């Protein structure tokens, strides 16, 4: 894969977001200083990191070196050609269940890897790569369409520019569990369907506040190539 700086700079803001996401009271690094220490950066080099986190643009190769040192792997699928412009998309540490439900907190998840996909993929589908996340799938309820161990590309929902279409594949949170399901919206209920006939539909009544239901994003692509 060609890692020329001019290719990487097309997604430099996204790489910055990846590093920012690792910093916080409930994240791997409480402060930017803790991250700099983990990277074993001298004071002068640490200042480059701090400036980058605030919006400056160092050499892209430096950013990739930081990611590698922090254990964030960058995965280049076979379909990304050597000369293609790429977008860097995070792989969330939480997992969604294609089964009964996976007890995980999407809000508290951080990035465990980054996958590079062709920028043309997003342009052709009119997708904003900044709202896309890869989510690992566990379980067999969506087989044979989505296999256990697959990775799906989720486009996060937005109250401003995201329309929830019925009878599509979504990642949802239901009663504290993350699930990958085919979702049908009705006037008074929402039904979660599985492709595996061993799993019955789950009906959620819209006026039942105890259901604790939320659509996190629509599944736009899936692959068993993990």
N, C-alpha and C positions, 0 to 999 in steps of 0.2 A: 504494500500500500504506500502510495506517495504521500509523505507527511510534510510537504512543502508548507512554509508559513502562510502563503497566500490562500491555500486551501483551508487551513485550520482557522484562520481569522474570520472566515464566514460564520463560525460558530463560537467565537471567543467569548461572547457574552454568556452563552450557555455553559461553557467550561467554568466561567467565573461563578455562575449560579451553583454548579456542582460543588465547588469548594465552599461557598457560603453555606450550603445546606448541611455541611458537616460540622458547623460551629453553632453552639448553643448549649444551654444548661442540660438538655436531655439528649445531646448529640455526642459523637465521639470526641470532639474537642470543645471545651467550655469557652475558650477564647481564641482569637487569631494568634495570640502569643503561644498558646499551647500547641497550635498547629505548626507554627514556625519551629518550636522546640522539637516536635516529632519529626520534622523534616531535617533537623540538625542544621539549621540555617544560621550563619553568623549574622551579626547585627545589620550589616549593610545589605545582605541578601534577604533578611527578614523584612526590611523596609520595602523591598520590591514586592514581596507577597502582600504586605499591608496596602500598598498603593494599588495593586491589582484588584484586591477585594473591594476597594473604593471606586474602581472604574478605570484605572490606568491600563495600558496594554503593553506588557512586556513581550519578549519574543515567545512565539507559540511553543517552541520546543522546550522552553523553561517550564511552561504550564504543564505540558505532558510529563515532564520529569517529576514535577511535584505530585501529579496524580499517581504515577507509578510508585513513588516512594510511600504514598499513603495507602497503597494496596488496592487502588481502583483500577481495574483492568479495562482496557479498551478493546472491544471485540469487533472485528471487521468481517461481516458475512461475505460469503463467496460472491454474492451478486454485486458488491461494490467494486467497480473497476478501478484500476490504478490511476486513471486520469479523471475520475469523477469527482465533482464537488460533493462533500458529505455534510450531514447533520449529525451532531452527537446527541444521543437520547439516553437518559439515565435508566438503569435497571433498579427498581425499588427493592429494598431488602425484605419488605412484606410479601406475602404470597396470597393469591386468591384461590379459593377452593372450587374445583369442578366436582363437588361432592356435597356433603352435608354442611360445610362451612369451615373456613379457616380462621381461627382466632388470632387476628393480627390487627395492628393499629396503623392504618395507612397514613394518618396525620403524623405519627411519630416515626415513620419509616425514613431511612436515609438511603443514599445510593451505594450499591455494592459493586456496580460495574457500569460501564458506558458502552453502548453499542453504536457503531457508525453505520448509518444508512444513507443511501443515495438521496441527495437533495431533490432530484427529479421525482422520486417516489412521492414526496410531499406536495410538490407543485402540481403533479397530475391529479392528485386527489383533493386538492384545495385544503390541505391540512396545515395547521400552524404547528411546526415542530416544537415550539416553546410550550405547547400545551399537551405534548405527548410524553408518555412514560411507558417503559416496558414493565410488565408484571408477570412473574413466574406463576405457573398454574400447577396445582396439586389435586389429584383425584380423577375419577373416571366418569363423572356424570355427564360430561359434554362429549364423550367419545361416541362415534368415531370422528367427529368434526374437529374437536380440540382434545388432543391426547394428554394424558398425565405426563408431566414434565415439560410441557410446551411453554413457550413464552408468547404473550400477546402484547400488541401495541395498543395502549389505551389513550384515547383523546379525552382529556379531562373536561368535565362539564363546565359551563359558564352561564350565569343567569342572563347575560347580555347577548351572546352570539352562538348559543348551542340549543338546537331544537331536538327534543326527545321524540324520536320516531318510534312508533310501536312495532313490535315483532322484529327487534334487532338485538344484537349481542351487546351486553353491557357488563361492566364490573360494578357491583352494588355492595353496599353495607346493609346487612339485615340483622337486627338484634345483636350487634357487636361482632358479626362475622362477615368476612369478605367472601363474595361469591362471584363466579363467572356464569351468567345465565342468559337465556333468550327471554326478553322481557316484553310482555304485552300489557299496554296501558288501557284500562277501561274507564267508564264514567265513575264508578264507585269502588274500583278495585284494581290492583296491579298483580299480575300473575307471573311467577318465575318458572320457566320451563327448562328441563334438561333434555339432551338428545338421547341419553341412555334411558331406556324405558323402565329400568329398575328404580329410577328416582321419580316419585310422583310430583306433580306441579305444586308450587307453594303459592297460596292465595293471600294477598295482603289487602285488607280493607282500608280504604283511604281515611275513614273517620276513626280508625283505631290507633290512638296515639301510642299505645304500648308496643306497636310493631317496630318502631325505631328504624325506618327505612330511608335510604339515601342512594341515589344514583351517582357514582363517582366518575364514570366515564364510559364512552362507547368503545367497544373493541373494533379496531380498524384493520387489523392484520394479525395473523397468528402463524406460528411456526414451531415445529418440534425440534428444530435445530438449536439446541442449547449447549 
